[in-house]
Every structure is written in structure tokens, then in C-alpha cells.
Amino acid sequence: MLVGASALIMVFLSIALYLGEAGGVGWSPRTIIIVAVAFRLMFLFRLPELSDDIYRYLWDGLTVLHGNNPYALAPSGAKPFSAESAALLGHVNHPHLVTIYPPAAQVFFAIGAFLGGILGIKAVLIALDIAVCAVMLRLLSWMKMPPSRAVLYAWHPLPILEIASSGHIDGAGIFLLMLAFMLLFPPRDDPNFHASNNWAVPAAAGLVFSIAMLVKLFPLVFLPILLFLAGRKGRGPFIIGVVSGTAALSIPFLPGLSNMFTTLDIYVRNWEFAGFAFQSLHEIFPSGGTARQILAVSFLLITATLYASLFRKRENPAEEVCTPSLFPEAFKTAYCVALAFLLLTPTLHPWYALYLACLLPFVSGTAGLVMTWAVLLSYRVLINFTLLGTWEDKDAIPAIIWVATIGAALLSWLVRKRLLDFFGEEQSLRLPESANSRQQPMSANYD
């Protein structure tokens, strides 16, 4: 039912996007926000059913509120500090491991726990997710894109299920990442403002990005894009902001913070779920470590190529600041990096795709739309886990997710190429040669 309902919603989203782009329906920012709020509030008071991560969040948050370092001891080795924490311990996943969540996440956990336990954490994350929608609408306005594109995230079932229902902390990281993008967008009346007149703006963007990175480590892969957008003059202040924010958040959790990296190492070496590329390589190479190394090198080569291409697209290499016209290319690169990660990661939990979903309003690629829906198929393992208590993901679902995404990208490319060939020939007969020189509005629609 989950998969069918979400598939139907994705069809409606595609129709809504088409009508908005064609001018058939005027989706106002207010309407988009109101509907987004209504969808999320439906899940505020429901206990999470698709994930139990929020119980670890609450344990960490209560630990911080009681003045203890969540990185000092694993939950199973810590003494319960209240009746609530003793009852909570039975719901915490992997209680023998120290928390893997970075320092900024611990701050959000503590705020949510203070406001009201699981309900408080979900309320904070829903508020931040609505703020994500507002930031997206502002960026779309600045980039001269239709506000209707925001529905690709605001009404998407993935953030509704993973943030509003399951309460995943990724919602906070996505808000801060989008805010960093917004801070780096140069004012239209003075594109040199950030770099030449106010170094505090790129520094603030760097500070915000450091918090995003310390909510979840994944935004780190977007660092070159933010450096690109900061421009040559803004790059130094941006890096200072990143370093300052990282230090300010990390120092209070020392020396126990090093234990987080021990858990992270266990995760990187051993975790696997719904990763088709990894499962395929694992069949060839008995050593899982070899398969992981091949995938890691492949991802690094892909991202290096994408970032090299991005930096070559600067309109004027001598330019010391970034212009608004480069933002579509920056979002396109982020979209490709996120998509490559999801296709290559050994562990593909549905909420990982949130970092791709937040880019869909700016790069409404077919492959991204398909991936952010298809990844929900991996929840099929919950059926046997709920009924029989067995966790088994060795089935065709990872292959379906992978093939559907790649197939959507190839099919979209072939259709677009065919249409361009056809209409290109028609236009070459009807339009004068100078017609091709007209400036196009900033937009991005890629696979």
C-alpha cells in the first residue's frame, strides 16, 4: 500500500509540475507551503513505523540534557539516568555501539528531547523541513524558475515519510545545506556584494555549512560546490566559517568524540542494505572489502570529473565572485553527485535519498524522480521482519531500484535527443540563424 500510494502521488506531482511549467496552473508559494504543512502534520503524533532511529536520537538527547557525553559510552554500557531512559534502552538500535551521529545532531536531539521526547524531536524536524520548502521557494524566485517546482520536494512522499513520520535528522541537515546555498546567492543588484563588500556573508555560509556537515556527514561531498559558489574572494571567509563552526561544535564533546569514528569505521566496513552495485561486485569478489574499495574509487573518480567540469564552466576564469547564472550548473553537479552516491553506496536506506530529493526543484531530472520513489521499495524487508522477525534483503528489490533509475535516465535522454533532432530540424527551416542567440532564462532539467 505504501509503494502504491507513493507511486500515485509521484504521478500527481509530475502532472502538477507539467501544469505549473506550462502555465496551466498557478501554484502560489502560499498554497505550496500550506499543503506541505498539512501533509506533515498528519504524521506528527504517530509513532515511527518504518524506522527506529528516533529512539537513538532520544537517548542521545536525554544523555546531553543530563550533562553526559553521548560519545563516552555505548547505551548498553551506560547506567540509566532516569526511568524514562531505562524504558527507552530496549528500543535503541545497536545499543552496544557508541552513537554515530555528529555533534550538531546531538544539539538538535537535545532540543527535541527538551521540548517533549519523540514528539519534540519530530516537531523540530517538521518545522525545519517546512523551512526547507520556504528556502527553496526563495531560491527558485531568485533563479527565475516557476514556484511550482517546489512541489517536487514539498509534496514528495519521501520527505513526508522520512522526516515527518520517521523523524530522521537528515531534515535538519538539508535545511542548513539549502540555507548555505541561499546565503551564497549574490544579490541581483550587486553581484560583487558577498566577496568585495561583506566578507561576513560567505563566512556565515561556511558556518551554516559546517553545522549541516555535523548533522550528517554526507553534505561534505558538496563542499567543492559551495567553494565554487563562494568565488575566489569569498572562498577564504567561507573556509574560516567551516573551520570555526566545526571546532566550536566538536570541542565540547572531546575526548569522547573519537569513539564516533570507531562506530563510523564499523559502519563503513560492514553495513550493507539494498545496494545493488555492491551486491553484484560481492558476487564476483568474495571479499566485501574489495567490492567497497572499487565502489569508493568509482565514486571519487565520478565526483572528481563532475567537479572539474563545474569549475571549467565559470563564465570568466578570472572572475573573483560567482554570478547567479552559475547556480543552475552548481545544482546540476550536486544532483549528479547525489545520484552517483545512491547508485554506488553499499547501504541504501530510503532516507539517504533525501539529499537527492531536495535538489529536484532545481534539477527536475527523470532519474532523480524515479530513484526517490523506487528507493521506498526497500521497505519490503519490513514485512518479514515484522511478521517473522527475520531481516532479509537478498532479493530483486535492489536490482529493481538500480535498473529503474538507470533505465529512466537512458529513456529520458533518448526521448529528449529524438525530440531535439526533430524540432531542431523544424526550427532550422523556419527561424533565422540569429534566433538561436536569444538568452534563455536560468533553468536546469537534467538526468
N, C-alpha and C positions, 0 to 999 in steps of 0.2 A: 504493500500500500504506500509506503514511504517513497519508493522508487517511482511508482506510477503517478502519485500526486506531484512529486517534484518535476517529473517529466512534463506533465500537463502545464505546470507553472512556467517551465522553461519555454514551452511553445507560446504561451501568452506573452512572455517577456519579449520574445523575438517579434511577435506581432506589434507589441507596444513600441518597440524600438523602430520598426519599419514605419509605423504611422507617425511617430514623432519626427523621424528623419524626413519623411515625405511632406510634413506639414499638415497631415490629415487630422492630427490630434495635438492640442497644445497642452503638454504636461507641464503644469506650473511647478516651480520648486516647492511651493507650499503643499500642493497635492502629493508630490513625491514623498515629502517628509511625513505628512500625516499618515499616509498608507504604511510607510516604513515603521512608524511608531506603533500603529495598530497591530501589524504582524508580530512585532517583537513582544509587545505586552501580552499577547496570547500565551507566551511561554514563560513569563516571569515567575509565576507562582508554581510551576510544575517542576518536580524534581527531575534531574537529568536522567535520561533513559538510555542514551547512546554512548555515554562515556562516564567514567567515574573519576576523571582527573580533578574535578572541582573539590573532591574530598581531600586530596593532597593540598590543593590551594588553601582550603580552610585550615588544615593542620599547620601549614607554614605560617599563615596569617595569625593564628592564635599563638603560635610559638613566638613570633615577633612581638605581639602585644603583651606577652608575659615577660618580655625583656631577655629572651633567649635567642641564640644564633641558630637559625634553621639549618645551617651548614655544619654545625658542630657534631650532631648525632643523627643517625637514621631514626625514623619514628619507632621502630621495634626496639631500639636501644635506649630510647628516651623515657623518662618517667612521666606518666601523665600528670599534667598540672591542674586538671580540673575533671569533674565528672563528665563534662561535655567532650573533652579531649579523649578520655578513656573510651567512651562510646564511639567516638569518631575513628579511633585507631583501626577498628575492624573493617572500615570501608576504604582505608588508604591503600592504593595500589603500590606494589613493590615496597613494602614498609622496611625491608632490610637495606634499602639504598637511601643515601642522603639525597635531598632534593636536587633536581637537575635545573630548576628554574632560576634565572639570573636575578641580581639584586633589585632591579626596578620592578620585576614581577612581584617580589616579596613585599614591596611597598604597596602595590595595588591589592595584594592578598590581605594585608593588614588593614587597609582602609575598608575593604569589603567586609572582613570579619568584624570590625568595629561597628559597622553600620547594621549588621544583622545576619551574620553567618552566610549560608549559601545564598539566601535571598539578597543580602547586602552585596555579595560579590557579583551576582548576576545583574543587579540594579546598576552597579557602577559600569559594568561592561556594556550593558544595553545603552546607557547614556553616552558612553564613548563611541559606540557603533553608530548611534544617531548623529553624533558629531562628525563621524567619518562621512556620512551622507552630505552633511552641510558643507564640509570642506570640498568634497567632490563637486558639488554644485557651483561653488565659488570658482574652482579651477576651470570647470567647463565654461563658465561665463567668460573668464579671462582669455581662454583659448578659442573663444568664438565657436564653441560646439553646442549643439542643442541640449537643453537640460534633460530631455527625455533619456539621454544616455545614462543618467544616474540610476535609472531603474534596474539596470543590469547588475548593480550591486545592492541598491536599497531594497529591491523586491526579490532578490535572488534567494532561493531556499537554503543555499549553503550557509551564508552568514546568519540567517534566521535560526537554523538548526544548531549550528556550531557555537554561536555566541549567545543568542537569546535563550536557547533551550539547554545546551550543554555547558554554557558558561566558560568557554575556552578563552584563555588570557590573550590569545592572538589578536582579539579585538582591540585591546589597548595598544599593542604594537603597531597595528595597521593605522590607528588614528594618529599616532605620533609620526609614523612614516609619511602619511599624507600631509600632515602639518608641516613637516620639513620641506616637502615639495612646494607647498604653498608659500612658505617663507622665502624660498629662493626664486619665486617668480618675480621678475623685475616689473616695476610699475610701468604702465604703457606711456606715461608722460615723461619718464626719466629712466631709461633702461640702464643707466650707469649708477643709479642710486645706491644699490646694495654695496658695490665694490668701492666706489670713489668717495661717497659722502657719508656712508654709515656702515662701518665695519661690524657694528653690533648685530646687524640683520643676519649675515652668514654665520656669525658666531652663535647666535640664537638657534639658527637652523642646525648647526652642528651639535649643540647641546640637546636639542629635541631628538635628533637622530640617535645620539648616544643612549638616550632613555629608551627609544624604540628597540635598539640593539640589545639592551639589557632587560627588556621584557621577554623577548625571544631572540636567539642569536641569528635567526635567518636573515633579517634585514641587512646584516653585514655584507651579503652578496651584492647589495645595491649601492655600496659605498662609492665605487667609481662613478656611478651615475650622478650621485649628489655632488661629488667633486667636480664633475663636468659642468653641472648647472651652476655651481658656485662661481665659476670663472677664475681666471688667474689671480685677480686681486682679492676675490673673496675666499679663495681656497685656504689661505693661511688662517684667517679667523675661523673658518669652518672647522679645520683640524683642531684648533685650540679649543673650540666648543666641544668637540667629540672627546678629546682627551680629558678636559676638565670635568665633563659630565660623568665619564666613565670612572674617573678617580673618586669623585665625590660620592657616587653611589656604591662603589666597591669597598672603599676603606672601612666603613663601619662594620662590614661583615668579615673582615680579616681577623685571624688567620684561617678560620674555618672555610672560607670561600674556596680554597684549593680542593676541598672534598667534592665540590660540584663537578670539577673537571674529571675526577675519578669516575663518577657516575656517567658523565658525558662520554668518556672513553669506553665504558661498558656498553653504552647505547650504540655508539658508532661501530663497535666491533661485532656486536651480537644481535641487535634488533633487526627484524625484518617483518614486513607486512605488506601484502598486495603490490610488491614491486616486481613487475613482470620482467624487466630487463635483468634484475638481479637473479631472479629465479631461473631465467634462461641461461645466464652465464654460469650459475651454480651447477647446472646440469652438465656443463662442459668441463668446468674446473671444480673438482671435489672440494678444494679449499675455498670457503666463503671469503676468506681474506683476499684472495686473488681477484675474485669477482668484484669485491668492493673497491679494490685498487684500480681496476680497469674502469669502473664507472666514475670514480673520483677524477681520474686523469681525463676521461672523456668530458666530464662536466667542466673542468678547468680549461681545457682547450676550447670548448664551445664559448664559455664566458669571455675568455681572453680575445677570441676572434670578434665576438659581438662588441666588446668594449673598444677594441682597436678600431673597428668600423665606426663606432659612435664618435670617437674623438676626431676621426678624419672628416666627419660631416660638419664640423664647425664652419660656418659661412666664411669667416675670416680668421685664419690661424693666428694672426697677430692680435686678435680681439682679446681684451682682458676681462670682459664680462660676457655672460650668456644672454642671448636675446630670446624673446618669447617664442620665436619661430622654431627654436630648437627643442622645445618641450615635447612636441609630438614624437620626435625621434628618441628622446630620452625615455618616454613611456613605452615606446615600441621595444626598445632594448630591454627594459625591465620586464616586460611581458615575455619576451623570448627567453630570458634568463630563468624566470619563474617556471615557464613551461618545460624548459630543459631539465630543471631540477626535479620536477614532478615525474617526468618520464624516466629519469635515471636513478632516483633515490631507492635504496633497498626497502625503506619504510615509508609507505604512502598512506598515512591516516587522512581521512577526509578533510580535517581542519587545516592541514598543510596547504590545501588548495585555496585557502582564503587570501593568500598573498598574490595569487593569480586573479582571483575574483575581483579584488579591489582595483585592478588595472583595466578591467573590461570596459568601464565607461569611456576610457581614453583610447583603447585599442580593442575594438569590438570584434576580435578575431573568432572565426568559427571554431577553431581548435580549442581555444580557451573556454568558450561556452560549453562545448561538449565535455571537456575534461572536468570542469567544475560541477557538471551534473553527474557524469559517469562515475566519478570517484565515490559517490554515495552508494554505489553498488557494493562496495567493500563491506558495508554494514550487514551483508548477508550472513557473515560469520556469527552475528549475534543470535541468529535463530537457534543454531545448535548449541551455542554457549548458554543461552537462556534455558533451553529445554533439557539438554543433556549434560551441561557443564563442561563440554569439550570445545577447545579453541582450535579450529582447523581452517586454514585459509589456502590450502593447496588445491585450488580448483581453477575453473576457467575465468573467474572474475577479473584477476589482474590482466590477463590477456585481452579480455573484452575492453577494459578501460584503456589499455595501451593502443589497441588496434582502432578503437572508435576515435580516439584523439588524432592519431596519425592519419587515419582514413578521412576524417573531416578536413584536416589541413590540406591533404592532396586533392580531395574532391573540390574544395573551395578554390584552390589555386587553378585547377583545370577549368572550372566554370568561368572564373574571372578572366583567365587567359583567352578562353574562347570568345567571351563577350567583348573583351578589348580588341581582339583581332577583327571581330565582325563590325563593331561600332567604329573602330578606328578606321577601317576602310571606308565606311559610310561617311564619316566626318571629313576624311581627306578629300572626298569628291565634292562636298558641299561647302566647306569652310575655307577661307583664305588662310594662308600659311601663318599669318600673324596672330590668328585666333588662339594658337597653342601657347602664346606667350602671356596670356592673361593670368594674373596672380590668383591662386586658389586659396580659399580660407584654410586656416590651420585645422587639420583633422588627421586621424590615424585609424586605419582599418586594415589590419594585417592578420595573417595566420602565422 
